[in-house]
Amino acid sequence: LNGAQYRTISIAVGGLVSVFSQCTPPPIASVGDVFEDSMVLNDVTDPSRLLYSMPGKMHYFPDPFYLNFETKTADEITFFRKLGNKMVVGLQTSLFRVNYLPRETDSEFDRGRPMEPISEAYGIVGRQAGALFNPDDTSLTLAFVSHTGVHLTDGFTSTLLSGDLDWPNTVRLPVAGDATNYLADSILVDYPNLQVLAFYYTP
C-alpha cells in the first residue's frame, strides 16, 4: 500500500467515466511521428488506425488513445507527418487533417471531432512518398505522391505539382491484374540547397 500508485487515466464518454491503464505497450508499426508531445504510430494489425502515447511518455499507449480512419473504400493509412500545429494523414485514396489529439483531460472524449478531410479523390501511395519542404521560403508544406501525380498541401488545401507530366506514362499505375503496386515503394526527397524535390521510382 506504500508503493507507487499504478498509472491510470479517467475518460468521460456520454456522461460515463471509465478508468484505463496508462501502461499499455505500443503497437507494431511501420510509420511514426511526434505530434503534441505524443508518439503517433500506425498499427500493422489494423491499417485504418493511428495510436498515440501519453504526452511526454512515449512508451505508454492507453487503449482509448487512437483515431480510426474508416472510409467507404476500407482504406489503410500509408503516411502521416506533423505539419506546423496539425498533422496530415494520408491513406491510399484519401487525405485528412488532424487538428489535435483527444486527451483524458477533455471535458468530453470524442475521436471524431479532431479529423477533417482534405481530399477524398487521392491519398499518399506509400510510407516514403512524402516530404516536408519550404517552397520559396514560405511556410512549411508537405509534398506527396498520389496515384494521380505529385501534390503539395498546407494541411487545408491541395495543389497538383506534376501537371506538366504525362503521369500515366511516367509511372506504372496499379491495375487489378498487378500483383505488385510499384508506386507504393516510391520515395520523395527534398534537397533544400538545390531547391529540388526528387522523385525516386523503380518501374
C-alpha positions, 0 to 999 in steps of 0.5 A, a space after each residue: 500500500 506504500 508503493 507507487 500508485 499504478 498509472 491510470 487515466 479517467 475518460 468521460 464518454 456520454 456522461 460515463 467515466 471509465 478508468 484505463 491503464 496508462 501502461 499499455 505497450 505500443 503497437 507494431 508499426 511501420 510509420 511514426 511521428 511526434 505530434 503534441 508531445 505524443 508518439 503517433 504510430 500506425 498499427 500493422 494489425 489494423 491499417 485504418 488506425 493511428 495510436 498515440 502515447 501519453 504526452 511526454 511518455 512515449 512508451 505508454 499507449 492507453 487503449 482509448 488513445 487512437 483515431 480510426 480512419 474508416 472510409 467507404 473504400 476500407 482504406 489503410 493509412 500509408 503516411 502521416 507527418 506533423 505539419 506546423 500545429 496539425 498533422 496530415 494523414 494520408 491513406 491510399 485514396 484519401 487525405 485528412 487533417 488532424 487538428 489535435 489529439 483527444 486527451 483524458 483531460 477533455 471535458 468530453 472524449 470524442 475521436 471524431 471531432 479532431 479529423 477533417 478531410 482534405 481530399 477524398 479523390 487521392 491519398 499518399 501511395 506509400 510510407 516514403 512518398 512524402 516530404 516536408 519542404 519550404 517552397 520559396 521560403 514560405 511556410 512549411 508544406 508537405 509534398 506527396 505522391 498520389 496515384 494521380 501525380 505529385 501534390 503539395 498541401 498546407 494541411 487545408 488545401 491541395 495543389 497538383 505539382 506534376 501537371 506538366 507530366 504525362 503521369 500515366 506514362 511516367 509511372 506504372 499505375 496499379 491495375 487489378 491484374 498487378 500483383 505488385 503496386 510499384 508506386 507504393 515503394 516510391 520515395 520523395 526527397 527534398 534537397 533544400 540547397 538545390 531547391 529540388 524535390 526528387 522523385 525516386 521510382 523503380 518501374 
